[in-house]
């Protein structure tokens, strides 16, 4: 694990409450290894899976950060556009 990514102990409590939603497969293991000690990470295998989760979540369950792998088909960009159009999800971008 990259030790430079670890937060000081006094900031660990606050960062562990930050929810990160990650979509992708290529860097999934690396993201989990590097960030899971300091953040609450949830992973989705596809954009459709994440979008469904977001649309069915309460405001309290929404992630604070979206972390998307860029796909070859550009689906991540159309996903961001759809989020911007959703009043309940607009704040995620």
Helices and strands as residue ranges (DSSP letters): G 3-5, H 9-16, E 19-23, H 28-35, E 40-44, H 47-55, G 59-61, E 65-68, H 75-85, G 90-92
